[in-house]
Amino acid sequence: MKIKKIPSEILTVKVKGHKKYKQKILDAIDELPFNNYHAAGIHDKNLAVSDWGLPKDHPRKYIDIYYKDVVPSAMEEIQKYYGAQGWSITNSWYKTYNKDSYYPWHNHPNVNFSIVYFLELPDSEFRTTVKVQDKIIEYEAKEGDLICFPAYLLHKAAANKSGRKTVIVSNANIHYGE
């Protein structure tokens, strides 16, 4: 088998109006019931808190704000970069990482891209780690940034050693043609 290596990209988009929406989104997240779920068979008190395990029909006001005010301009930049005609988000959820909380290596099957919006990121050292094979992909991101990378890539959130970190994660697709 011959392999032609191509670079894997992580796109970083500065969210317009981040300071304006941050507290509204955090307040809406705080209205949700506490839900420390056990994912992928991992039973660890230090896993990130998330709404992933809540019923799909449970109201999520933060998603309304995110979809209306945050996602459109960022996804339009990503769509333009790839020369696509459209985009869609299949689902989204939040994760809050307190001291020592983490999430292990994983990927997101059946979608083009993983999207991570750094709603709270007190130290950029604890941004999402992404790798291809055994090589960590270096990129810059800070609070208020949204990153986009191929969903098949392994990624994780290392144990958080600074203040509270909150992200909104989405599965997304871009579309070409009709």
Disulfide bonds with the S-S distance in Angstrom:
none
